[in-house]
Amino acid sequence: MGRFQEACRPGCGACCIAPSISSPIPGMPDGKPAGERCVQLDDDNLCRLFGDPRRPEVCRRFTFDPDLCGSHRDQALERIAALELETD
């Protein structure tokens, strides 16, 4: 049985908060540091740039991974933050 692709959890937003992003983001021309909320993350923790060509490539390529994202948002924030520290 092959591994299936799971969808992101709506309203999680961990990948828009925990990692640093060095690419320019509309409203954040220098990217964003780790732990800072992206300005494109709305009040429901959804990306305002989803499907927009201005969305950074790194954001488009970041997909849900159960090992990284865990079973809930808090696990995702913790695990992505830990990975950020390991790769800093």
JOPE-V445979 format. One record per helix or strand of 3 or more residues. SS is the DSSP state (helix for helix, strand for strand). FROM is the first residue (numbers start at 0). LEN is the number of residues. Records with the same first field share a line. If there is no record, write none. Layout:
SS: FROM-LEN, FROM-LEN
//
This chain:
helix: 13-3, 56-5, 65-4, 72-14
//
